[in-house]
Amino acid sequence: AGLIVLLFVVYEVYITDLLSEGEQREATAALDEEWKHSGADVVEGGERTNKVELEDGKGFAKLYIPKFGADFHFTVLEGTSDKTLEAGPGHYKGTALPGDLGNFAVAGHRVGKGAPFNDLDLLDSCDAIVVETQASWFVYRVLPMKGEVKGWPARKESNTRCKNVEPLPGAYTKTPGQDIV
């Protein structure tokens, strides 16, 4: 029984990573091919001239976190079903698209199944999270952490990466830069 449990753990932590890597490669290749053969999703005056067609399990953007190195990149797929998250990060349906007004929300595993978000706890305030779409690049910054909000103005002045980063106002004032769930 102990051996079976150990083999299951090895499967969940390591083998699913290998399987997810293949699925992520296929999703990226499909997205690259689509971008190569279709018109750009152009944004003019805040309105998209070519609306993105979101399809469950299909990639529509690429995610980069420079702090994790040049090899950290994942294709973001539409949806958060188990099958979708096995292939990579998934965009929560109903949330904003990259660059649109609102919250662009993405889910992903921290252990096994490719573990795209394994190191999220290593991000610091103002670290970049970059999202590439067919027509543009969007740079998001990590909000101040719980203990940094009080002294934020001084900290912001000492770090050029933090120039436009502010704690969220109103109902979101208690939203920290990091909240691992």
C-alpha positions in Angstrom: 0.0 0.0 0.0 2.9 2.4 0.8 4.5 1.7 -2.5 1.3 2.5 -4.4 0.9 5.8 -2.5 4.5 6.6 -3.3 4.0 5.8 -7.0 0.9 8.0 -7.0 2.8 10.9 -5.5 5.6 10.5 -8.1 3.0 10.4 -10.9 1.2 13.6 -9.6 4.4 15.6 -9.0 6.6 14.5 -11.9 4.8 12.5 -14.6 1.9 15.0 -14.9 4.6 17.7 -15.4 5.9 15.9 -18.4 2.4 15.3 -19.8 1.4 18.9 -19.3 4.6 20.1 -21.0 3.6 18.3 -24.1 0.1 19.8 -24.0 1.5 23.3 -23.4 3.8 22.9 -26.4 0.9 21.9 -28.6 -1.2 24.9 -27.3 1.6 27.3 -28.0 2.2 25.9 -31.5 -1.5 26.2 -32.3 -1.6 29.8 -31.0 1.6 30.7 -33.0 0.0 29.2 -36.1 -3.2 31.1 -35.6 -1.4 34.4 -35.0 0.6 33.8 -38.1 -2.4 33.4 -40.3 -5.0 35.8 -38.9 -5.4 39.6 -38.6 -4.2 41.3 -35.6 -6.4 42.1 -32.6 -6.0 45.9 -32.9 -7.0 48.2 -30.1 -8.1 51.7 -31.2 -9.3 54.3 -28.8 -9.9 51.5 -26.2 -12.0 49.4 -28.5 -10.9 46.3 -30.2 -11.3 46.3 -33.9 -11.0 42.5 -34.2 -12.7 40.8 -31.2 -10.8 37.8 -29.8 -12.9 34.6 -30.1 -12.5 32.8 -26.9 -12.9 29.0 -27.0 -12.7 26.7 -24.1 -9.2 25.1 -23.8 -7.8 27.2 -26.6 -4.9 29.6 -26.2 -5.3 33.3 -26.8 -2.3 35.0 -25.0 1.1 34.3 -23.6 2.3 34.9 -20.1 5.8 35.8 -19.1 7.3 36.6 -15.6 10.8 38.0 -16.2 11.9 37.4 -12.6 11.6 33.7 -13.2 14.0 33.8 -16.2 13.8 34.0 -20.0 12.5 30.4 -20.2 9.3 31.2 -18.1 6.5 31.5 -20.6 3.1 29.8 -20.9 0.3 30.0 -23.3 -2.9 31.2 -21.5 -5.9 29.1 -22.3 -9.6 30.0 -22.0 -11.3 28.4 -19.0 -10.4 26.8 -15.7 -11.6 23.3 -16.1 -9.4 20.4 -14.8 -8.6 19.5 -18.4 -7.6 23.1 -19.4 -5.4 23.6 -16.3 -3.6 20.4 -17.1 -2.3 22.1 -20.3 -1.4 25.4 -18.6 -2.7 28.6 -17.0 -6.4 29.2 -17.6 -8.3 32.5 -17.9 -11.3 32.8 -15.7 -14.4 33.2 -17.9 -16.2 36.4 -17.4 -13.1 38.4 -16.3 -11.4 41.1 -18.5 -9.1 40.3 -21.3 -5.5 41.6 -21.2 -5.6 45.4 -21.5 -9.4 45.7 -20.9 -10.9 47.5 -18.0 -11.4 45.2 -15.1 -9.5 42.2 -13.6 -7.7 39.8 -15.9 -7.7 36.7 -13.8 -5.7 33.5 -14.4 -5.6 30.2 -12.5 -2.8 27.6 -12.6 -1.4 24.7 -10.6 1.5 25.1 -8.1 2.4 21.5 -7.9 2.2 18.9 -10.7 0.5 19.4 -14.1 3.2 21.7 -15.3 3.2 23.8 -12.1 3.2 27.2 -14.0 2.6 29.0 -10.7 5.0 27.1 -8.5 7.1 30.1 -7.7 4.5 32.8 -7.3 5.5 33.2 -3.7 8.9 34.5 -4.8 7.4 37.6 -6.5 8.0 40.9 -4.8 6.2 44.2 -5.0 6.4 45.8 -8.4 7.7 42.7 -10.2 6.4 42.5 -13.7 3.9 40.0 -15.1 3.8 40.4 -18.9 1.0 39.3 -21.1 1.4 39.1 -24.9 -1.6 39.2 -27.2 -1.6 39.1 -31.0 -1.5 42.8 -31.2 0.1 44.1 -28.0 2.0 43.6 -24.8 0.6 44.4 -21.3 2.8 44.8 -18.2 1.1 44.2 -14.9 2.9 44.9 -11.6 2.6 43.1 -8.3 0.8 45.3 -5.7 2.5 46.2 -2.4 2.6 43.3 0.1 0.6 43.5 3.3 3.4 45.0 5.4 4.5 47.5 2.8 1.3 49.6 2.4 2.0 52.0 5.3 5.4 53.1 4.1 4.6 52.8 0.4 5.2 56.4 -0.8 8.8 56.3 0.4 9.4 52.8 -0.9 7.9 53.7 -4.3 10.2 56.7 -4.7 13.3 54.6 -4.1 12.4 52.0 -6.8 11.8 53.1 -10.5 9.8 49.9 -11.2 7.2 51.1 -8.7 6.6 54.5 -10.2 2.9 53.8 -11.1 2.2 51.1 -8.6 -0.3 52.1 -5.9 -2.3 50.1 -3.3 -5.8 49.6 -4.5 -8.4 52.1 -3.4 -11.9 51.7 -2.0 -13.3 48.2 -1.3 -9.9 46.7 -2.4 -7.7 48.4 0.2 -7.1 45.1 1.9 -6.0 43.4 -1.3 -2.3 42.6 -0.9 0.2 42.1 -3.7 0.2 38.4 -2.8 -2.5 36.1 -1.5 -1.7 32.5 -2.0 -4.9 30.3 -1.8 
